Amino acid sequence: MKHVLSLSTLYPNAANPRFGTFVARSLEALAKRGDWRVTCINPIGIPPLVFGRYRALSELPATGEEGGVVIHRPRFTLIPRIGARRNASAIVKAAYPLIEQIHAKRPIDVVDAQFFFPDGPGAASIAGALGRPLSIKARGSDITYWGKQDFAREQMLDAAKKATGLLAVSEDLADKMALLGMPKDKITLHYTGLDRDRFRPLNHTQLRGQLASALKFALPDNAPLLVCVGSLIPRKGQEFAIGALPQIPRARLILVGKGEDRAKLEAQADELGVSERVLFAGSLDHDLLPLILSAADAMVLPTENEGLANSWVEALACGTPVVTTDVGGARELITDDVAGRLLTERSSEAVAQAVNTVLNNPPRRQEVAAFAERFSWEKNAAELAAHFEKIAS
């Protein structure tokens, strides 16, 4: 059994159970195959003064095993907001002694980074010190945001040069990586996975009633239901979904996610007089999300940029058409009006027009779900295993 050491700054934990779940599902699916031993280094950044949300992070266990993946959480010193330039080197300094011990017990065959920044530069240093092949994955904002920061771009391009192979979650992102200066011949397309047992059309006749009771939110049968899945941050564009509500009669909107924009978005809903039609659901149990998506008439995400959003795939798999911006890999998923609508501008008017078009001619759920048939965590793991085998040979 070969051994991959995967470095990921995003990974679910007791303090943030929804943080990077897509990374966990991918590595768990790889471990389940039985041909790769998977060790995850999930560095935890803690500032010199521990306060607020960092207190819970500082109390996480240093090691554990979840879903067949051995997880280590070394602490590194984080300087919030201004310390990004040194994060990769700080991670290596904190994690490398542990990695040497792991390598001595069970030799590492491949070093993997699950994000391009700061994971990629950190993993490049580790792979170089161990003399092992390196894979780095790009997921979206690690390229579209950090690629615009001079210091980060320099570190990322150096890591890409040292890498044996690169992964991208969409063709669009692969093109952006090449434009940034990364070698296109090293890039392999690696789409996300999907839990097909959870995310599928659920046509229970009492579904809305049960959700209304569970969420304590009125969901009248004659009211369109919209759902937006994503962190409450400006990039995701929830403000445009809320702003569209006055133009979508009776519609209800459920916002799944948490983030710094919540107070601003609540104030916007109140100012527009639609606060009773908007539910801030926060982070939800993963079993509840498929129910909400199956009950919804559309999933709305007026995002500024993405690689390929898991929420797009999960919504389609539940038979729910997607209204989202024409960015990232959206065009690779929404290839027909049955699957939803692509926005050419981020505005409340554009969202309202697209949603009303969908509501006026709703597609059959099974036809929408067909657009997600090619996604599964088993396929994701098989492609990842093949990629690691190739670069390890």
N, C-alpha and C positions, 0 to 999 in steps of 0.2 A: 504494500500500500504506500503510495507516494504521499508526501506531506506538503501542504501549502500553508504558509504563514500569511494571513490577511490582515492588513492594517486598515482600520476604519474608525474615524473620529465620530461617525454616527452609528449608533447601535442601541437597541432597546435596553432599558434597565429599569429598576424599581422606581427611580425618580422620574423617568421619562419613558413609560412603556410603549409609546407610539413613535419614538425617536429612531428613524432609520429602520423600520420594520422590514422594508423591502430588501435591505442588506441581509438581515437575519434570515429571511425566508430563502434567499438565494444560497447562502452558505449552508443552511440546514439541509436544503435539497441536495446540495453537492455532497455533504457528509453522508446523507442517507443512501447514496449510490453504493458506497462501500469501497470505491477504488481510490479515494483521496481522504487522508486524514486532514481535518480542518482545525487550525488554531487561529483564533482571532485576537489581535491586539487592539483593544478599544481604549485609547488614551483618554484620560479624564483631566481636563484643564481646571485647575483650582487657583484662584488668585491668592496673593500673599495674605490678604485679609479675607477670611471665609465669612460670607454673609448671604442672606436671602436664599435663592435657589441653589447656590453652591454648597450650602450646608448639607443638603440631602445627597448631593453628588459625592461629597467628601466621605460619606458614611457607607458608600457602596462596597460590597465585598471585593477584594482584590482579584479573586479568581472564582470560576464556577464552570458548569457545563450546562448548556441549554440546546436541546434539539440535536444532540450529537456533536455540537461545536464546543470546543474548550475555549473559554473566554478569559483573557487577562486584562485587568484595568489598571495599568500603571498611572500614577499621578504625575502631571508636569505643571510647572508654574505658568499660569496664564495671566497676561495683562489685558483685561477686557478692553475691547474697541481699538487699542493702539498697539497691541503686541503681535499682530498677525505676521509681521515680517520674520519673527524669530520662532514661530510656533513649530515649524518642521524640525528645526535643530533642537528645540526644547523637548519635543517628543522623542527624538532619537536618543538624546542624553538620558531621558528617564527610562526608556524601554529597552535599550540595547543590552544592558547586563542581564536582564530577564531573558531576552531573545537568545543570547549566548547559551544560557542554561537549557533552554528548550531545544536548541540545535544540538547540544551535546548529548541529550537524552534520546531525541528522535530527529535525525538529520532533516533539515528543511530542503525541499527540492525546488520550490518556487516561492518568491516573495510577491505578494499581491497588494495593491492599493485600491481601495474601493471608491475613492474620490481623487481628483487631480490635485486639490489643494486643501489643507497642507499635507494630506496623506502621501501624494505622489513624490514630492521631494524627500520626505522622511523615509519612505520605502526605498527610494533610490540609494540613499546613504546606507541603509541596512543591507540591501542586496549586494552593494559593492563591497561592504565589509565581509559579508559571508561568501562572496564569490558565487552568487546564485542568480538565475534568470529573474527578470522583473516584468510584471504586468501592471499596468495602471489603467483604471477605468474612469471615463468622463461621463458625468450624469446630467450636466446642465449649467447651473450657476457657477460651478467650479471653472467652467470655460467662459461663459458669457459675462460673469462679474469679475472673477479674479484675473481673467485674461486681460482685463483693462487696467489692472494695477501693475505698474512697471516692475516692482520688486517681485510680485507673485508670478508674473509672466516669465520673467527671467529664470526663476526657480523651476517653473513648470516646463519650460522648453529644455532646460538642462536635464531634467528628469526624463522627459520624453526621448531625448537623444540617447540616454543610457538604457532605456527600457528595451526589453526583448520584443515585447508586443504591447499594443494598446487596444482598449475596448471603448466603444461608444454606444450609447443607448438609442441612438437614432442616426439615420443617414445625414440629416440636417446637422446634427452635432459633429459628426465626422468631418463634414465639409468645413465647419467653423474651426475645428482643430487644425485642419490643413491650412486654412487662411491665417491662423495664428503662427504658423511656421512648424507645425509638427509633421513628421514624415507620414504621408498618406499611406504608403505601402506597409506600414506597421499596424494600421488601424483595422480592427475587425468589428463588425456590427454585432451587438449583443443586446437584444430586446429584453425588457423586463419579463417577469413571470406573472402567474395568476393562480390563486387558490380556487380552482374550479368547483370544489365542493361548496364553498361559501358563496362565491360570486356567480350567480345564475339567476334567471328570471324566476321570481317567486310570486305566484298569482293567487295567494290566499285571499279570499273574499273579505276577511275581517282585518286585513293587514293595516289599513290606515287607522282603524279604530284602536287596534292594539298599540300602534305607534303613538297615537295621540295620548293614550293613557300612560304609556311608559315615559314619554317625553314631557307630559303635562303641557301640551301645546295643541290648540284647536286645529283640526285638519278636516274641514267640511268636505263632503263628497264632491261638491260642485266647484271646489277651489283648486286651481292648478297648484301642484307642489313642485318647487324647485329646490335643488340642493347644491351647495357649493362646498367642495372638499379641499382644504388647504390651510396652511398657516395664515393667521390674520396679520398679514404684512402687506405693505403697499404693492409689492410686485404681483401678488395674486389677484388683485383687482376686485375684492368684494364690494368696494364702494360703488362700482358700476352695476353690480347685481342688485344692490339695495336701491340705487337710483333709478333702476328700471321698473321697480314695483308699481309706482303710480300709473304706469302705462300698460300694466298687465292686470286686468280686472280680477280681483279676489285672490290673486296668487299669494301663496305662502312660500317663505324662503327659510331653509334650514342651513345654517353655517356650521360646518363640522371642522373643528380646529381651534387652536388658541394662538394668541400672539399679542404683540405690542399695540396693534391697531384696534383692539376691541372697544376701548372707551370712545375713540373717534367714530367708529362705525355705529355704535349705539346712539351717539349724539346725532349722527346723520339720519338714522331711522326715525328718531324722535322728531327731528326738525321736519322731515317729509311727511309725518303723520302715519307712518307704516310700522311703528314699533311693535304693534300687536300682531303683525303679520311676519315678523322676523324672529327666529329662534337662534340664539347663540348656544349651540349644543356642546361646545368645548371638545375635548378629546373623548371619543366614544369607544366602548368595547368593540373589538373587531367583529364580533358576531352581530352587533346591531347595525353596523354600516350597510351590509347587504340588504337588510330589510328596508332601510331608508331609501337606498338607491332603487330598489325594486318598486317602491311605492311612488317614487318621483316621476314626474312627467318629463323632466329634463335636468341634466347636470350642467351647471353654469360655472365656467371658470375663465373670466376675462384677464388672463395672466399676461404679464409683460414678456416673460421668456420661460422656456422649459427645455429640458432634453426630450423626454417622453414621459409625461405625467402618469404615474400609476393610477391616479383617480380617473383618468380618461378610460383606461383599459377596464377598470373595475366597473365603471358605470355602463359601458357598452356590454360587458358580460352579463349584467343584470337586465339588459334589454332597454336601457335608458339612453336616449339620444343625448349627445354632448354639444353644448354651445360654448365654444372657446375661441380664443384668438388664433389667427393663422401664424403660429410661431413654432419653433422647434420641430418635433416630429408629429405635430397634429395632423398635417396633411398625409402622413404615412398611415394614419389610422382612419381618419374621417375622409374616406375616398368617395362617398356618395351621400346624397341628402338624407337617405334612410338613417345614416349614422349620426347626423346632426348638422350643425352649421358652423362655418369658420368665419370669424369676424375679421374684417380688414382694418377696423379701428377700435380702440378701447374707449367706448362711451356708453352711457346709460341708454341712449337712443338706439345704438346699434344692438345692444343686448336685448332690449325690449322688442325690436323688430324681428330679430332672429327667433327669440322664444315664441312670440306670437305666431310666427310662420310654422314652427314645429307644432304648437298647440292646435292650430287650425287644420293640420293634416298629420295626426299622430301616426307614426309607423307601428307595425306589429312588433312586439317585443322579441319574438324569436328571430325576426329578420335583423334587428339591431344586434342581438347577441351573437349572430354569425360573424360579425366583424372582429370579435375577440377570440374566435375559435383557435387561432394559431398560438395563443399564449397559454403557458402553464409553467409551473416551477420545475417540473420534470424536464421539460424541453430546455428551459433556462440552464439547469444544472448540467444537462448533457452537452450543451454548447460550451459551457464554462470548462467542463472537464476536458473537452477536445482542445480548447485553446491552451489550457495549462499543459496538456500532453505535448502539444506542438512546440511550445517554447521551452519545455524541459528536455526535449530530445536533442 
